[in-house]
Amino acid sequence: MRTRPTPRLLTTTLTIATSAALLGACSMTEEGSTSTSTGTPTSASSAEAGASEPAPAAGTVSVVATTTILGDIAGQVATCGGAAIETLMPAGADPHDFAPSSAQVASMVNADLVVANGLGLEGGMADALASAQTDGARVMSIGELVDPLPFTEADPHAGEADPHAGEHADEHAGEHADEHAGEHADEHEHGEFDPHIWFDMLRMATAAELIGTELTDITGESAFTACGTQTADAIRTADAEVAALLASIPAERRIMVTDHLAYGYLADRYGLEVIGAVIPSTSTLAEPSSAELAELASLIVDRNVPVIFADVAEPSGLVEAVAAETGREIEIIPLYHDLGGTDSPADTYIDLMTTDAERIAEGLAR
């Protein structure tokens, strides 16, 4: 959508938008429908993997995944090997505040393997996951196993040439280091590591292999390891296509402004820079101040940013307000953070990444 400049008082606009966004976030469904499949490959690569090795009898092994993306990847590995897969979160659920139903908690306890993102992503499920693990569930937190990136703030000066770089590097070293130390420490809560691991396809290929190995360890069936390898190969092939798409963005346009800090892995893997976010946190539940939003609007103008990328499933009031306050025509481009429905362009993990890459490349090429 294209937001046209409209005159308004910044504080009033952003206060109203903030309230609307928070109300929207609080209204997300907390008990989603559960998706389950048994022994049926979910993609062509799964079918090929299933044909390569004998599979265990269908339904003898059960896997529960927390997010739709892990449901797709773990599902390909599991169903290829003849196991059942259940995904707890429905399409469009915010993983930061989703809370499982009592039946879903029971599914986790009874599963042979629970595949979670970890690193604090499933904030609303933290107690349920811990309880299930205490009750004997085997919980695999993928984020901790794929070399997670530390959380970093957006860099508003990323990609800028500094004509005086190093000129006075030590002149005032440390002069202001502690001036505002801790001033905003608790303002936007986040963990030590960025939980949005799926925006790096190579890490998710590794995840597929790890899931396959884990299922082989649980069952003694080598078919799961083979399925993990073949699922990983399909992801790596798609990663090369995504990398080529994003490599087409001109060097001077490789900067992003986003709705929240979810794209650190994508930027790190594909050579982009995130210079600002409407919500300066890895969680959609954080609340930005009016001053922060005003600074972001100024940054967008200063760096001549043509678009803001926002989660297709999240309320867009704050993003629209920031875009309008720039006084320019700023396009808001929706990206997928989790899988869409079967009629969406992001009904599998590979489709999600390809769709997002196409939209990012097109948006930044303007």
Summary of the structure (lengths in Angstrom):
residues: 366
radius of gyration: 21.6
end to end distance: 14.6
largest distance: 69.9
contacts: 1261
relative contact order: 0.16
helix: 43%
strand: 13%
